[in-house]
Amino acid sequence: MAFTRGAQHAAGARRVWSWASRVNLSAGPHTVTWNGRDASGTAVRSGAYLLRVRAGRDLGVKKLVLLR
């Protein structure tokens, strides 16, 4: 189990959204939903984004494309 946190970054490495679990999550698949808005609630533009997820010492990075 590990506390988990993640962030969405625009292609220029600017963080647009982040989240953190408030409890330890067990191993296995989990779902996080991003509504396509930044931290202030403004809809972000179509484009490439990076999703960074850290669980304990592990770090995963995935490329995402948002099309509006």
Sequence and secondary structure as in RCSB ss.txt:
>XXXX:A:sequence
MAFTRGAQHAAGARRVWSWASRVNLSAGPHTVTWNGRDASGTAVRSGAYLLRVRAGRDLGVKKLVLLR
>XXXX:A:secstr
 B EEEEEEETTS EEEEEE SS B SS       SB TTS B  SEEEEEEEEETTEEEEEEEEE  
